[in-house]
Amino acid sequence: MLSTITPIAALAALVALPAVSAHGYVSGVVAGGKYYGQSGPNWIYGEKPQQASWYANNPDLGFVGSADYNKASIICHIDATPGTTSIPVKAGSAIDLQWTTWPESHHGPVISYLARCGGGDCSKVNPASLKFFKIAESGLIDGSAAPGKYASDVLIANNGTSTVTIPSSVTGDFVLRHEIIALHSAGESGGAQSYPMCINLKVSGGGNAHPCKSGADCRAGIALMKTSDPGVLVNIYQTLTSYKIPGPKIWSGLKKRSFARSFKA
């Protein structure tokens, strides 16, 4: 006799399946001892909630593949539009970015950039106009046993928190671009997965440096990385003695600190 499955039973069975795409996002930022909650990075239809995080057409919390690193989606994610507010931050201070979750299998670097909003308020900035300079990066911690220990593993061990120090030499309105690159499929061209998050910041009390005036340290979002870069196209399922973090070098005007380089744990 054929059995029937009710819609409720089918739904229960679906819910019981393990999540295969449990990628996280930055749900909150702690700056100056204050918590700023952010909604999920999903496209908001109608009136947007007031938040500093950018909105994106990313309901499945998916990724931007390295084959699309030359497309607008890599800047702040798919169809991204600016957040409506900005988080006040003191120059030279550290802020905590709190991820909801991150899969242990998705090993890779954690990278942070800033881009000045030329017109002041970042809520109406065109993402294509932003020029990013790198302020922090961490990649391979220990490659002696494949697939290795990376900055993403440190983030998981730190309760999903990534700490970024804002340069003391800048003041003004900036977009923080914070990114994890998952390398579990990076052995094949186009296999690396980027998860960029953008957040508006209003930085006060710092210097008057303009990192992008010379252009040497700054790049448009679509020019930060290439599919063929050694840190993008890499097989992590082997013993590695080094790993080249994708993107430009740390901004030359930033004092070198341990948080701004790959580190040992």
Accessible surface in RSA format (square Angstrom, percent):
REM  Atomic radii and reference values for relative SASA: ProtOr
REM  Chains: A
REM  Algorithm: Lee & Richards
REM  Probe-radius: 1.40
REM  Slices: 20
REM RES _ NUM      All-atoms   Total-Side   Main-Chain    Non-polar    All polar
REM                ABS   REL    ABS   REL    ABS   REL    ABS   REL    ABS   REL
RES MET A   1   237.14 122.8 149.31  98.8  87.83 209.1 123.18 104.7 113.96 151.0
RES LEU A   2   170.02  94.7 153.45 109.8  16.57  41.7 155.09 108.9  14.93  40.2
RES SER A   3   100.79  85.2  72.03  96.1  28.76  66.2  46.81  99.7  53.98  75.6
RES THR A   4   127.99  91.0 100.41 101.8  27.58  65.7  76.57 102.8  51.42  77.7
RES ILE A   5   131.36  74.8 101.07  75.3  30.29  73.0 103.89  74.8  27.47  74.6
RES THR A   6    74.83  53.2  70.82  71.8   4.01   9.6  68.28  91.7   6.56   9.9
RES PRO A   7   116.17  84.7 103.35  94.2  12.82  46.6 111.51  92.1   4.66  29.0
RES ILE A   8   142.22  80.9 140.24 104.5   1.98   4.8 141.52 101.9   0.69   1.9
RES ALA A   9    47.40  43.6  37.71  58.2   9.69  22.1  42.97  60.5   4.43  11.7
RES ALA A  10    49.61  45.6  41.20  63.6   8.41  19.1  44.53  62.7   5.07  13.4
RES LEU A  11   109.74  61.1 105.99  75.8   3.75   9.4 109.30  76.8   0.44   1.2
RES ALA A  12    58.81  54.1  47.70  73.6  11.11  25.3  54.37  76.6   4.45  11.8
RES ALA A  13    62.34  57.3  51.30  79.2  11.04  25.1  59.56  83.9   2.79   7.4
RES LEU A  14   114.61  63.8 106.65  76.3   7.96  20.0 108.62  76.3   5.99  16.1
RES VAL A  15   112.23  73.8  89.28  80.8  22.95  55.3  96.49  83.8  15.74  42.7
RES ALA A  16    82.91  76.2  47.79  73.8  35.12  79.9  58.49  82.4  24.42  64.7
RES LEU A  17   115.14  64.1 102.90  73.6  12.24  30.8 103.53  72.7  11.61  31.2
RES PRO A  18   107.04  78.0  89.54  81.6  17.50  63.6  99.96  82.5   7.08  44.0
RES ALA A  19    83.64  76.9  47.19  72.8  36.44  82.9  56.90  80.1  26.74  70.8
RES VAL A  20   143.26  94.3 107.65  97.5  35.61  85.8 114.75  99.7  28.51  77.3
RES SER A  21    48.90  41.3  36.96  49.3  11.95  27.5  31.47  67.0  17.43  24.4
RES ALA A  22    44.95  41.3  34.16  52.7  10.79  24.5  42.20  59.4   2.75   7.3
RES HIS A  23    14.80   8.1  14.19   9.9   0.61   1.6  10.47  10.8   4.33   5.0
RES GLY A  24     6.09   7.5   0.00   N/A   6.09   7.5   0.00   0.0   6.09  13.6
RES TYR A  25    44.01  20.5  43.92  25.0   0.10   0.3  13.11   9.9  30.90  38.1
RES VAL A  26     0.00   0.0   0.00   0.0   0.00   0.0   0.00   0.0   0.00   0.0
RES SER A  27    29.37  24.8  27.03  36.1   2.34   5.4  12.93  27.5  16.44  23.0
RES GLY A  28     0.00   0.0   0.00   N/A   0.00   0.0   0.00   0.0   0.00   0.0
RES VAL A  29     0.19   0.1   0.19   0.2   0.00   0.0   0.19   0.2   0.00   0.0
RES VAL A  30    39.85  26.2  38.24  34.6   1.61   3.9  38.24  33.2   1.61   4.4
RES ALA A  31     2.95   2.7   0.05   0.1   2.89   6.6   0.45   0.6   2.50   6.6
RES GLY A  32    80.06  98.7   0.00   N/A  80.06  98.7  44.05 120.9  36.01  80.7
RES GLY A  33    78.27  96.5   0.00   N/A  78.27  96.5  35.99  98.8  42.29  94.7
RES LYS A  34   124.67  60.8 120.80  74.1   3.88   9.2  72.38  65.1  52.30  55.7
RES TYR A  35   122.29  57.1 101.94  58.0  20.35  53.0  81.51  61.3  40.78  50.3
RES TYR A  36    42.58  19.9  38.43  21.9   4.15  10.8  34.99  26.3   7.59   9.4
RES GLY A  37    44.96  55.4   0.00   N/A  44.96  55.4  19.15  52.6  25.81  57.8
RES GLN A  38    15.76   8.8   2.11   1.5  13.65  32.5   2.55   5.4  13.21  10.0
RES SER A  39    45.57  38.5  30.96  41.3  14.62  33.7  41.36  88.1   4.22   5.9
RES GLY A  40    15.17  18.7   0.00   N/A  15.17  18.7   5.38  14.8   9.80  21.9
RES PRO A  41     6.74   4.9   5.56   5.1   1.17   4.3   6.74   5.6   0.00   0.0
RES ASN A  42    49.30  34.0  49.30  47.6   0.00   0.0  12.68  30.5  36.62  35.4
RES TRP A  43    80.82  32.4  68.93  33.4  11.89  27.9  58.70  31.3  22.12  35.9
RES ILE A  44    45.57  25.9  40.16  29.9   5.42  13.1  41.53  29.9   4.05  11.0
RES TYR A  45   179.16  83.6 152.23  86.6  26.93  70.1 122.29  91.9  56.87  70.1
RES GLY A  46    69.03  85.1   0.00   N/A  69.03  85.1  42.46 116.5  26.57  59.5
RES GLU A  47   164.43  94.4 131.88  99.8  32.55  77.5  57.97 112.1 106.47  86.9
RES LYS A  48    56.89  27.8  48.55  29.8   8.34  19.9  31.53  28.4  25.35  27.0
RES PRO A  49    57.42  41.9  44.89  40.9  12.53  45.6  57.14  47.2   0.28   1.8
RES GLN A  50   130.44  72.9 101.03  73.8  29.41  70.0  56.62 120.5  73.82  56.0
RES GLN A  51     8.27   4.6   3.98   2.9   4.29  10.2   6.86  14.6   1.41   1.1
RES ALA A  52     2.02   1.9   1.09   1.7   0.93   2.1   1.09   1.5   0.93   2.5
RES SER A  53     1.29   1.1   1.29   1.7   0.00   0.0   1.29   2.7   0.00   0.0
RES TRP A  54     6.39   2.6   2.11   1.0   4.29  10.1   2.13   1.1   4.27   6.9
RES TYR A  55     0.24   0.1   0.24   0.1   0.00   0.0   0.24   0.2   0.00   0.0
RES ALA A  56     2.00   1.8   2.00   3.1   0.00   0.0   2.00   2.8   0.00   0.0
RES ASN A  57    57.55  39.7  52.00  50.2   5.55  13.4   0.92   2.2  56.63  54.7
RES ASN A  58     6.57   4.5   5.89   5.7   0.69   1.7   0.69   1.7   5.89   5.7
RES PRO A  59   100.06  72.9  77.20  70.4  22.86  83.1  77.62  64.1  22.43 139.4
RES ASP A  60    99.73  69.9  86.03  85.6  13.70  32.4  45.69 107.5  54.03  53.9
RES LEU A  61    39.75  22.1  38.36  27.4   1.39   3.5  39.10  27.5   0.65   1.7
RES GLY A  62    11.23  13.9   0.00   N/A  11.23  13.9  10.70  29.4   0.53   1.2
RES PHE A  63    86.08  43.1  71.23  44.1  14.85  38.6  71.23  43.2  14.85  42.5
RES VAL A  64     4.30   2.8   1.36   1.2   2.94   7.1   4.30   3.7   0.00   0.0
RES GLY A  65    12.83  15.8   0.00   N/A  12.83  15.8   8.90  24.4   3.93   8.8
RES SER A  66     0.46   0.4   0.46   0.6   0.00   0.0   0.00   0.0   0.46   0.6
RES ALA A  67    67.38  62.0  48.60  75.0  18.78  42.7  50.65  71.3  16.73  44.3
RES ASP A  68    45.53  31.9  45.53  45.3   0.00   0.0   0.72   1.7  44.81  44.7
RES TYR A  69     4.87   2.3   3.75   2.1   1.12   2.9   3.75   2.8   1.12   1.4
RES ASN A  70   104.95  72.4  89.41  86.4  15.54  37.4  31.98  77.0  72.97  70.5
RES LYS A  71   114.94  56.1 110.44  67.8   4.50  10.7  69.01  62.1  45.93  48.9
RES ALA A  72    71.96  66.2  59.79  92.3  12.16  27.7  59.97  84.4  11.99  31.8
RES SER A  73    23.55  19.9  19.43  25.9   4.13   9.5  15.45  32.9   8.10  11.3
RES ILE A  74     1.02   0.6   1.02   0.8   0.00   0.0   1.02   0.7   0.00   0.0
RES ILE A  75     4.59   2.6   4.59   3.4   0.00   0.0   4.59   3.3   0.00   0.0
RES CYS A  76     4.83   3.7   0.38   0.4   4.45  10.4   0.38   1.0   4.45   4.8
RES HIS A  77     8.20   4.5   6.98   4.8   1.22   3.1   6.04   6.2   2.15   2.5
RES ILE A  78    61.65  35.1  61.65  45.9   0.00   0.0  61.65  44.4   0.00   0.0
RES ASP A  79    84.55  59.2  65.81  65.5  18.74  44.3  23.93  56.3  60.62  60.5
RES ALA A  80    14.91  13.7   2.56   4.0  12.34  28.1   2.56   3.6  12.34  32.7
RES THR A  81    35.13  25.0  35.00  35.5   0.13   0.3  35.12  47.2   0.01   0.0
RES PRO A  82    18.27  13.3  14.80  13.5   3.47  12.6  14.80  12.2   3.47  21.6
RES GLY A  83     0.06   0.1   0.00   N/A   0.06   0.1   0.00   0.0   0.06   0.1
RES THR A  84    47.48  33.8  29.57  30.0  17.91  42.7  29.98  40.3  17.50  26.4
RES THR A  85    52.85  37.6  45.04  45.7   7.81  18.6  45.08  60.6   7.77  11.7
RES SER A  86    30.58  25.8   7.81  10.4  22.76  52.4   5.41  11.5  25.17  35.3
RES ILE A  87     2.53   1.4   2.48   1.8   0.06   0.1   2.53   1.8   0.00   0.0
RES PRO A  88    76.32  55.6  69.58  63.4   6.74  24.5  70.03  57.8   6.29  39.1
RES VAL A  89     5.85   3.8   0.51   0.5   5.34  12.9   4.69   4.1   1.16   3.1
RES LYS A  90   137.90  67.3 135.28  83.0   2.62   6.2  88.41  79.6  49.49  52.7
RES ALA A  91    19.98  18.4   0.47   0.7  19.51  44.4   0.47   0.7  19.51  51.7
RES GLY A  92    36.20  44.6   0.00   N/A  36.20  44.6  11.48  31.5  24.73  55.4
RES SER A  93    34.92  29.5  26.65  35.6   8.27  19.1  33.04  70.4   1.88   2.6
RES ALA A  94    55.84  51.3  33.55  51.8  22.29  50.7  33.66  47.4  22.18  58.8
RES ILE A  95     1.59   0.9   0.38   0.3   1.22   2.9   1.59   1.1   0.00   0.0
RES ASP A  96    45.56  31.9  45.22  45.0   0.34   0.8   1.82   4.3  43.73  43.6
RES LEU A  97     0.15   0.1   0.15   0.1   0.00   0.0   0.15   0.1   0.00   0.0
RES GLN A  98    57.24  32.0  57.22  41.8   0.03   0.1  12.73  27.1  44.51  33.8
RES TRP A  99    10.71   4.3   0.85   0.4   9.85  23.1   0.85   0.5   9.85  16.0
RES THR A 100    64.68  46.0  29.62  30.0  35.06  83.5  34.46  46.3  30.22  45.7
RES THR A 101    64.14  45.6  55.22  56.0   8.92  21.3  37.27  50.1  26.88  40.6
RES TRP A 102    14.17   5.7   0.34   0.2  13.83  32.5   0.35   0.2  13.82  22.4
RES PRO A 103    27.63  20.1  16.20  14.8  11.43  41.5  27.23  22.5   0.40   2.5
RES GLU A 104   129.45  74.3 123.13  93.2   6.32  15.0  41.43  80.1  88.02  71.9
RES SER A 105    65.22  55.1  55.55  74.1   9.67  22.3  50.07 106.6  15.15  21.2
RES HIS A 106    18.62  10.2  18.32  12.7   0.31   0.8  16.41  16.9   2.21   2.6
RES HIS A 107    26.08  14.3  25.90  18.0   0.18   0.5  17.58  18.1   8.51   9.9
RES GLY A 108     0.00   0.0   0.00   N/A   0.00   0.0   0.00   0.0   0.00   0.0
RES PRO A 109     0.00   0.0   0.00   0.0   0.00   0.0   0.00   0.0   0.00   0.0
RES VAL A 110    15.12  10.0  12.03  10.9   3.09   7.4  12.03  10.5   3.09   8.4
RES ILE A 111     0.57   0.3   0.00   0.0   0.57   1.4   0.57   0.4   0.00   0.0
RES SER A 112     2.00   1.7   1.84   2.5   0.16   0.4   0.00   0.0   2.00   2.8
RES TYR A 113     0.06   0.0   0.06   0.0   0.00   0.0   0.00   0.0   0.06   0.1
RES LEU A 114     0.00   0.0   0.00   0.0   0.00   0.0   0.00   0.0   0.00   0.0
RES ALA A 115     0.00   0.0   0.00   0.0   0.00   0.0   0.00   0.0   0.00   0.0
RES ARG A 116    63.02  26.5  51.35  26.2  11.67  27.8  36.25  49.5  26.76  16.2
RES CYS A 117     4.49   3.4   0.62   0.7   3.87   9.1   0.62   1.6   3.87   4.2
RES GLY A 118    77.37  95.4   0.00   N/A  77.37  95.4  38.00 104.3  39.37  88.2
RES GLY A 119    82.43 101.7   0.00   N/A  82.43 101.7  42.28 116.0  40.15  89.9
RES GLY A 120    27.73  34.2   0.00   N/A  27.73  34.2  26.26  72.1   1.47   3.3
RES ASP A 121    87.11  61.0  72.47  72.1  14.64  34.6  36.52  86.0  50.59  50.4
RES CYS A 122     0.00   0.0   0.00   0.0   0.00   0.0   0.00   0.0   0.00   0.0
RES SER A 123    22.93  19.4  10.10  13.5  12.83  29.6   7.48  15.9  15.46  21.7
RES LYS A 124   182.84  89.2 151.12  92.7  31.72  75.5 119.61 107.7  63.23  67.3
RES VAL A 125    22.20  14.6  10.71   9.7  11.49  27.7  18.41  16.0   3.78  10.3
RES ASN A 126    89.04  61.4  81.64  78.9   7.40  17.8  27.75  66.8  61.29  59.2
RES PRO A 127    32.13  23.4  31.86  29.0   0.27   1.0  31.86  26.3   0.27   1.7
RES ALA A 128    67.11  61.7  49.53  76.4  17.58  40.0  52.27  73.6  14.84  39.3
RES SER A 129    67.57  57.1  42.72  57.0  24.85  57.3  44.87  95.5  22.70  31.8
RES LEU A 130     1.89   1.1   1.12   0.8   0.77   1.9   1.77   1.2   0.12   0.3
RES LYS A 131   101.65  49.6  99.04  60.8   2.61   6.2  60.77  54.7  40.88  43.5
RES PHE A 132     0.00   0.0   0.00   0.0   0.00   0.0   0.00   0.0   0.00   0.0
RES PHE A 133     0.73   0.4   0.73   0.5   0.00   0.0   0.73   0.4   0.00   0.0
RES LYS A 134     0.86   0.4   0.86   0.5   0.00   0.0   0.00   0.0   0.86   0.9
RES ILE A 135     0.00   0.0   0.00   0.0   0.00   0.0   0.00   0.0   0.00   0.0
RES ALA A 136     8.75   8.0   8.65  13.3   0.10   0.2   8.75  12.3   0.00   0.0
RES GLU A 137    30.33  17.4  28.19  21.3   2.15   5.1   1.82   3.5  28.51  23.3
RES SER A 138     9.67   8.2   9.58  12.8   0.08   0.2   9.58  20.4   0.08   0.1
RES GLY A 139     0.00   0.0   0.00   N/A   0.00   0.0   0.00   0.0   0.00   0.0
RES LEU A 140    20.79  11.6  11.54   8.3   9.24  23.2  11.54   8.1   9.24  24.9
RES ILE A 141     5.53   3.1   1.35   1.0   4.19  10.1   1.35   1.0   4.19  11.4
RES ASP A 142    71.55  50.1  65.11  64.8   6.44  15.2  20.86  49.1  50.69  50.6
RES GLY A 143     7.03   8.7   0.00   N/A   7.03   8.7   1.23   3.4   5.79  13.0
RES SER A 144    80.21  67.8  56.92  76.0  23.28  53.6  45.55  97.0  34.65  48.5
RES ALA A 145    73.02  67.1  60.77  93.8  12.25  27.9  65.81  92.7   7.21  19.1
RES ALA A 146    51.39  47.3  21.26  32.8  30.13  68.6  21.67  30.5  29.72  78.7
RES PRO A 147    42.06  30.7  40.83  37.2   1.23   4.5  41.23  34.0   0.83   5.2
RES GLY A 148    12.08  14.9   0.00   N/A  12.08  14.9   5.06  13.9   7.02  15.7
RES LYS A 149    83.67  40.8  81.86  50.2   1.81   4.3  45.93  41.3  37.74  40.2
RES TYR A 150     0.15   0.1   0.15   0.1   0.00   0.0   0.00   0.0   0.15   0.2
RES ALA A 151     5.43   5.0   3.20   4.9   2.23   5.1   3.20   4.5   2.23   5.9
RES SER A 152     0.85   0.7   0.85   1.1   0.00   0.0   0.02   0.0   0.84   1.2
RES ASP A 153    27.76  19.4  22.63  22.5   5.13  12.1  15.00  35.3  12.76  12.7
RES VAL A 154    43.22  28.4  41.97  38.0   1.25   3.0  42.95  37.3   0.27   0.7
RES LEU A 155     6.18   3.4   3.37   2.4   2.81   7.1   5.78   4.1   0.40   1.1
RES ILE A 156    52.90  30.1  40.24  30.0  12.65  30.5  42.19  30.4  10.70  29.0
RES ALA A 157    88.15  81.0  50.01  77.2  38.14  86.8  61.49  86.6  26.66  70.6
RES ASN A 158    72.88  50.3  68.37  66.1   4.51  10.9  12.17  29.3  60.71  58.7
RES ASN A 159   138.54  95.5 111.96 108.2  26.58  64.0  32.85  79.1 105.69 102.2
RES GLY A 160     9.53  11.8   0.00   N/A   9.53  11.8   7.65  21.0   1.88   4.2
RES THR A 161    23.69  16.9  20.65  20.9   3.05   7.3   9.87  13.3  13.82  20.9
RES SER A 162    15.32  12.9  10.46  14.0   4.86  11.2   6.53  13.9   8.79  12.3
RES THR A 163    71.12  50.6  49.92  50.6  21.20  50.5  39.17  52.6  31.95  48.3
RES VAL A 164     2.63   1.7   2.59   2.3   0.03   0.1   2.63   2.3   0.00   0.0
RES THR A 165    19.63  14.0  19.17  19.4   0.46   1.1   7.16   9.6  12.47  18.8
RES ILE A 166     0.10   0.1   0.00   0.0   0.10   0.2   0.00   0.0   0.10   0.3
RES PRO A 167     0.26   0.2   0.13   0.1   0.13   0.5   0.26   0.2   0.00   0.0
RES SER A 168    59.38  50.2  48.78  65.1  10.60  24.4  25.85  55.0  33.53  47.0
RES SER A 169    35.07  29.6  31.64  42.2   3.43   7.9  32.69  69.6   2.38   3.3
RES VAL A 170     0.00   0.0   0.00   0.0   0.00   0.0   0.00   0.0   0.00   0.0
RES THR A 171    48.64  34.6  41.41  42.0   7.23  17.2  40.99  55.1   7.65  11.6
RES GLY A 172    20.86  25.7   0.00   N/A  20.86  25.7  20.86  57.2   0.00   0.0
RES ASP A 173    18.84  13.2  15.45  15.4   3.40   8.0   0.16   0.4  18.68  18.6
RES PHE A 174     0.00   0.0   0.00   0.0   0.00   0.0   0.00   0.0   0.00   0.0
RES VAL A 175     0.00   0.0   0.00   0.0   0.00   0.0   0.00   0.0   0.00   0.0
RES LEU A 176     0.13   0.1   0.12   0.1   0.01   0.0   0.12   0.1   0.01   0.0
RES ARG A 177     0.03   0.0   0.03   0.0   0.00   0.0   0.00   0.0   0.03   0.0
RES HIS A 178     0.16   0.1   0.16   0.1   0.00   0.0   0.16   0.2   0.00   0.0
RES GLU A 179     0.00   0.0   0.00   0.0   0.00   0.0   0.00   0.0   0.00   0.0
RES ILE A 180     0.00   0.0   0.00   0.0   0.00   0.0   0.00   0.0   0.00   0.0
RES ILE A 181     0.00   0.0   0.00   0.0   0.00   0.0   0.00   0.0   0.00   0.0
RES ALA A 182     0.05   0.0   0.00   0.0   0.05   0.1   0.00   0.0   0.05   0.1
RES LEU A 183     1.00   0.6   0.00   0.0   1.00   2.5   0.00   0.0   1.00   2.7
RES HIS A 184    39.12  21.4  28.57  19.9  10.55  27.0  21.45  22.1  17.68  20.6
RES SER A 185    51.33  43.4  40.94  54.6  10.39  23.9  26.85  57.2  24.48  34.3
RES ALA A 186     0.32   0.3   0.00   0.0   0.32   0.7   0.16   0.2   0.16   0.4
RES GLY A 187    46.36  57.2   0.00   N/A  46.36  57.2  15.21  41.7  31.15  69.8
RES GLU A 188   134.98  77.5 129.94  98.3   5.04  12.0  47.56  92.0  87.42  71.4
RES SER A 189    86.89  73.4  57.45  76.7  29.44  67.8  34.91  74.3  51.98  72.8
RES GLY A 190    25.21  31.1   0.00   N/A  25.21  31.1   7.43  20.4  17.78  39.8
RES GLY A 191    16.59  20.5   0.00   N/A  16.59  20.5  14.50  39.8   2.09   4.7
RES ALA A 192     0.63   0.6   0.00   0.0   0.63   1.4   0.00   0.0   0.63   1.7
RES GLN A 193    20.45  11.4  20.45  14.9   0.00   0.0   0.56   1.2  19.89  15.1
RES SER A 194     0.00   0.0   0.00   0.0   0.00   0.0   0.00   0.0   0.00   0.0
RES TYR A 195     7.01   3.3   6.70   3.8   0.31   0.8   7.01   5.3   0.00   0.0
RES PRO A 196     1.27   0.9   0.00   0.0   1.27   4.6   0.00   0.0   1.27   7.9
RES MET A 197    12.39   6.4  10.77   7.1   1.62   3.9   5.48   4.7   6.91   9.2
RES CYS A 198     2.25   1.7   0.00   0.0   2.25   5.3   0.00   0.0   2.25   2.4
RES ILE A 199     0.33   0.2   0.33   0.2   0.00   0.0   0.33   0.2   0.00   0.0
RES ASN A 200     0.21   0.1   0.21   0.2   0.00   0.0   0.00   0.0   0.21   0.2
RES LEU A 201     0.11   0.1   0.11   0.1   0.00   0.0   0.11   0.1   0.00   0.0
RES LYS A 202   100.97  49.3  99.92  61.3   1.05   2.5  73.92  66.5  27.05  28.8
RES VAL A 203     2.56   1.7   0.00   0.0   2.56   6.2   0.00   0.0   2.56   6.9
RES SER A 204    45.82  38.7  45.53  60.8   0.30   0.7  36.64  78.0   9.19  12.9
RES GLY A 205    75.19  92.7   0.00   N/A  75.19  92.7  36.94 101.4  38.25  85.7
RES GLY A 206    24.66  30.4   0.00   N/A  24.66  30.4   4.20  11.5  20.46  45.8
RES GLY A 207    28.22  34.8   0.00   N/A  28.22  34.8  26.87  73.7   1.34   3.0
RES ASN A 208   131.78  90.9 111.80 108.0  19.98  48.1  33.62  80.9  98.16  94.9
RES ALA A 209    33.76  31.0  20.38  31.4  13.38  30.4  31.35  44.2   2.40   6.4
RES HIS A 210    79.68  43.6  63.32  44.0  16.37  41.9  35.32  36.4  44.36  51.6
RES PRO A 211    10.33   7.5   1.93   1.8   8.40  30.5   7.22   6.0   3.12  19.4
RES CYS A 212    41.18  31.1  25.75  28.7  15.43  36.3  22.94  58.1  18.24  19.7
RES LYS A 213   172.02  83.9 132.60  81.4  39.42  93.8  90.00  81.0  82.02  87.4
RES SER A 214    94.78  80.1  53.05  70.8  41.74  96.1  53.73 114.4  41.05  57.5
RES GLY A 215    39.45  48.7   0.00   N/A  39.45  48.7  24.91  68.4  14.54  32.6
RES ALA A 216    91.33  84.0  49.39  76.2  41.94  95.4  61.41  86.5  29.92  79.3
RES ASP A 217    24.31  17.0  21.99  21.9   2.33   5.5   2.33   5.5  21.99  21.9
RES CYS A 218    15.72  11.9   3.00   3.4  12.72  29.9   3.00   7.6  12.72  13.7
RES ARG A 219    91.64  38.5  86.64  44.2   5.00  11.9  22.62  30.9  69.02  41.8
RES ALA A 220    19.25  17.7  16.52  25.5   2.73   6.2  16.52  23.3   2.73   7.2
RES GLY A 221     1.66   2.1   0.00   N/A   1.66   2.1   0.00   0.0   1.66   3.7
RES ILE A 222    79.89  45.5  71.72  53.4   8.16  19.7  71.72  51.6   8.16  22.2
RES ALA A 223    53.48  49.2  39.63  61.2  13.86  31.5  46.11  64.9   7.37  19.5
RES LEU A 224     0.42   0.2   0.34   0.2   0.09   0.2   0.34   0.2   0.09   0.2
RES MET A 225     6.31   3.3   0.53   0.4   5.78  13.8   1.41   1.2   4.90   6.5
RES LYS A 226   132.66  64.7 129.41  79.4   3.25   7.7  90.61  81.6  42.05  44.8
RES THR A 227    39.12  27.8  34.38  34.9   4.74  11.3  22.37  30.0  16.75  25.3
RES SER A 228    78.96  66.7  61.82  82.5  17.14  39.5  41.87  89.2  37.09  52.0
RES ASP A 229    24.32  17.0  23.07  23.0   1.24   2.9   7.52  17.7  16.80  16.8
RES PRO A 230    82.41  60.1  70.34  64.1  12.07  43.9  76.47  63.1   5.95  37.0
RES GLY A 231     0.79   1.0   0.00   N/A   0.79   1.0   0.00   0.0   0.79   1.8
RES VAL A 232     2.16   1.4   1.01   0.9   1.14   2.7   1.01   0.9   1.14   3.1
RES LEU A 233    72.79  40.5  58.64  42.0  14.15  35.6  59.17  41.6  13.62  36.7
RES VAL A 234    22.35  14.7  15.51  14.0   6.83  16.5  22.21  19.3   0.13   0.4
RES ASN A 235    65.18  44.9  60.66  58.6   4.52  10.9  18.58  44.7  46.60  45.0
RES ILE A 236     1.20   0.7   0.29   0.2   0.91   2.2   0.29   0.2   0.91   2.5
RES TYR A 237   121.73  56.8 100.12  57.0  21.61  56.2  83.53  62.8  38.20  47.1
RES GLN A 238    82.33  46.0  73.04  53.4   9.29  22.1  25.00  53.2  57.33  43.5
RES THR A 239    93.08  66.2  70.77  71.7  22.30  53.2  43.70  58.7  49.38  74.6
RES LEU A 240    29.68  16.5  24.73  17.7   4.95  12.4  25.81  18.1   3.86  10.4
RES THR A 241   135.44  96.3  99.18 100.5  36.26  86.4  78.02 104.8  57.42  86.8
RES SER A 242    84.70  71.6  70.00  93.4  14.70  33.9  42.36  90.2  42.34  59.3
RES TYR A 243    28.47  13.3   1.86   1.1  26.61  69.2   8.51   6.4  19.96  24.6
RES LYS A 244   137.47  67.1 124.58  76.4  12.89  30.7  83.34  75.0  54.12  57.7
RES ILE A 245    18.27  10.4   7.30   5.4  10.97  26.4   7.30   5.3  10.97  29.8
RES PRO A 246     4.60   3.4   0.00   0.0   4.60  16.7   4.60   3.8   0.00   0.0
RES GLY A 247    20.98  25.9   0.00   N/A  20.98  25.9   0.33   0.9  20.65  46.2
RES PRO A 248    11.37   8.3   7.45   6.8   3.91  14.2  10.40   8.6   0.97   6.0
RES LYS A 249   175.15  85.4 164.76 101.1  10.38  24.7 112.82 101.5  62.33  66.4
RES ILE A 250    13.98   8.0   7.15   5.3   6.83  16.5   7.15   5.1   6.83  18.5
RES TRP A 251    13.92   5.6  13.86   6.7   0.06   0.1   7.34   3.9   6.58  10.7
RES SER A 252    86.72  73.3  59.17  79.0  27.55  63.5  42.84  91.2  43.88  61.5
RES GLY A 253    43.99  54.2   0.00   N/A  43.99  54.2  25.66  70.4  18.33  41.1
RES LEU A 254     8.27   4.6   3.47   2.5   4.80  12.1   4.60   3.2   3.67   9.9
RES LYS A 255   158.62  77.4 149.23  91.6   9.39  22.4  99.48  89.5  59.13  63.0
RES LYS A 256   118.93  58.0  91.09  55.9  27.85  66.3  74.22  66.8  44.72  47.6
RES ARG A 257    73.66  30.9  67.49  34.4   6.17  14.7  33.92  46.4  39.73  24.1
RES SER A 258    82.69  69.9  73.95  98.7   8.74  20.1  42.81  91.2  39.88  55.9
RES PHE A 259    55.02  27.5  39.12  24.2  15.90  41.4  47.23  28.6   7.78  22.3
RES ALA A 260     0.02   0.0   0.02   0.0   0.00   0.0   0.02   0.0   0.00   0.0
RES ARG A 261   104.22  43.8 104.11  53.1   0.12   0.3  42.75  58.4  61.47  37.3
RES SER A 262    55.01  46.5  32.58  43.5  22.43  51.7  27.09  57.7  27.92  39.1
RES PHE A 263    62.92  31.5  55.74  34.5   7.18  18.7  62.04  37.6   0.87   2.5
RES LYS A 264   177.20  86.4 152.71  93.7  24.49  58.3 107.63  96.9  69.57  74.1
RES ALA A 265    95.65  87.9  18.91  29.2  76.74 174.6  56.68  79.8  38.97 103.2
END  Absolute sums over single chains surface
CHAIN  1 A    12491.7       9383.2       3108.5       7651.7       4839.9
END  Absolute sums over all chains
TOTAL         12491.7       9383.2       3108.5       7651.7       4839.9
